[in-house]
Amino acid sequence: MTVHQVAVVLLYDADGRMLLQHRTDDAPTFPSYWALFGGGIEPGETPEQAVCRECLEELGYTLTTPQLFAVNSLRHDSDDYLIHAFVERYNGAPLTLGEGQGMGWFLHGEMADLLMNEHDKTFVRELDEALKAGR
């Protein structure tokens, strides 16, 4: 069985808002969902290299100190995924949407009505709790 390796970033600002991508209607997984930026880890890449590459491709943004926050497994449509979630505080550099139909900054409490998958909701909730606890 193949496990798809994925790296995502929880980019957050000084107010605790997190950046989400609004996926396109024809995305191969979770179409039209709000999700974290990131994608598949390519052969020979580390999860950190992958999240840096994906962030540059999808946002035109260079991560400087991504910290591994959590690693969770997921089963979706009979496929298994291992998701490496990184966090970094946004440094204010310009963002250019390179993938998806939109993006937005949201506080955790503002995400309740957004169409999101459960694993992203879990990462967001855990980061929100960590930020509020000062970690």
C-alpha positions as CSV (number, residue, x, y, z in Angstrom):
1,M,0.0,0.0,0.0
2,T,1.3,3.4,-0.9
3,V,1.1,6.2,1.6
4,H,1.0,9.7,0.0
5,Q,3.4,12.0,1.8
6,V,2.1,15.6,2.1
7,A,3.5,18.8,3.6
8,V,1.3,21.8,4.5
9,V,2.0,25.1,6.2
10,L,0.0,27.0,8.8
11,L,1.1,30.5,8.1
12,Y,-0.2,32.8,10.9
13,D,0.1,36.5,11.6
14,A,0.6,38.6,14.7
15,D,-3.2,38.6,15.4
16,G,-3.4,34.8,15.3
17,R,-5.1,34.8,11.9
18,M,-4.2,31.9,9.6
19,L,-3.9,31.9,5.9
20,L,-6.2,29.5,4.0
21,Q,-6.5,28.6,0.3
22,H,-9.9,28.3,-1.4
23,R,-9.3,25.3,-3.6
24,T,-10.7,25.3,-7.2
25,D,-13.9,23.5,-8.1
26,D,-11.9,21.0,-10.2
27,A,-9.2,20.2,-7.6
28,P,-8.4,16.5,-7.5
29,T,-9.1,16.3,-3.8
30,F,-11.4,18.4,-1.7
31,P,-12.7,20.6,-4.5
32,S,-14.0,24.0,-3.4
33,Y,-12.8,23.4,0.2
34,W,-10.9,25.9,2.2
35,A,-7.5,24.3,3.0
36,L,-4.0,24.8,4.1
37,F,-1.4,25.6,1.5
38,G,0.9,22.7,0.6
39,G,1.1,19.5,-1.4
40,G,2.9,16.3,-2.2
41,I,6.4,15.5,-1.1
42,E,8.4,14.6,-4.2
43,P,10.9,11.7,-4.3
44,G,14.2,12.7,-2.6
45,E,12.6,15.7,-0.8
46,T,12.3,16.1,3.0
47,P,9.0,17.3,4.3
48,E,10.6,20.7,5.1
49,Q,12.0,21.1,1.6
50,A,8.6,20.2,0.2
51,V,6.7,22.7,2.3
52,C,9.2,25.4,1.3
53,R,8.8,24.5,-2.4
54,E,5.0,24.4,-2.2
55,C,4.8,27.7,-0.4
56,L,7.0,29.4,-3.1
57,E,4.9,27.8,-5.9
58,E,1.5,28.5,-4.4
59,L,2.1,31.9,-2.7
60,G,5.4,33.3,-4.1
61,Y,6.4,33.3,-0.4
62,T,9.7,32.1,1.0
63,L,9.4,30.4,4.3
64,T,12.4,31.2,6.6
65,T,12.0,29.1,9.7
66,P,9.2,26.5,9.2
67,Q,8.8,24.4,12.4
68,L,7.3,21.0,12.3
69,F,4.1,21.2,14.3
70,A,2.3,17.9,13.9
71,V,2.2,14.8,11.7
72,N,-1.2,13.1,11.2
73,S,-2.4,10.3,9.1
74,L,-5.5,10.5,7.0
75,R,-7.6,8.1,4.9
76,H,-9.6,9.7,2.1
77,D,-11.3,8.0,-0.9
78,S,-9.4,4.7,0.0
79,D,-6.0,6.5,-0.2
80,D,-3.7,6.9,2.8
81,Y,-1.9,10.1,3.5
82,L,0.8,11.2,6.0
83,I,0.5,14.9,6.5
84,H,3.4,16.9,7.9
85,A,2.2,20.3,9.2
86,F,4.6,23.1,9.6
87,V,4.0,26.5,11.2
88,E,5.6,29.9,10.6
89,R,4.7,33.4,11.6
90,Y,4.1,35.5,8.5
91,N,6.7,38.2,7.9
92,G,4.6,40.6,5.9
93,A,6.2,39.9,2.5
94,P,3.8,40.1,-0.5
95,L,1.7,37.0,-1.3
96,T,0.8,36.1,-4.9
97,L,-1.8,33.4,-5.3
98,G,-0.4,30.7,-7.7
99,E,-2.9,27.9,-7.1
100,G,-6.6,27.8,-6.0
101,Q,-9.4,30.3,-6.6
102,G,-8.7,32.5,-3.6
103,M,-7.1,32.9,-0.2
104,G,-7.9,34.6,3.0
105,W,-6.8,35.3,6.6
106,F,-9.1,33.9,9.3
107,L,-9.2,33.7,13.0
108,H,-10.0,30.2,14.2
109,G,-13.5,31.3,15.3
110,E,-14.2,32.7,11.8
111,M,-13.7,29.3,10.2
112,A,-16.7,27.5,11.6
113,D,-18.9,28.1,8.5
114,L,-16.1,27.4,6.0
115,L,-16.1,24.1,4.1
116,M,-13.0,22.4,5.5
117,N,-11.8,18.9,5.9
118,E,-11.4,17.5,9.4
119,H,-7.6,17.2,9.4
120,D,-7.1,20.8,8.5
121,K,-9.6,21.8,11.2
122,T,-7.6,19.8,13.7
123,F,-4.3,21.5,12.8
124,V,-5.9,24.9,12.9
125,R,-7.6,24.3,16.3
126,E,-4.3,22.9,17.7
127,L,-2.3,25.9,16.5
128,D,-5.0,28.4,17.8
129,E,-4.7,26.7,21.3
130,A,-0.9,26.8,21.1
131,L,-0.9,30.5,20.2
132,K,-3.3,31.4,22.9
133,A,-1.2,29.5,25.4
134,G,1.9,31.5,24.3
135,R,3.8,28.5,22.8
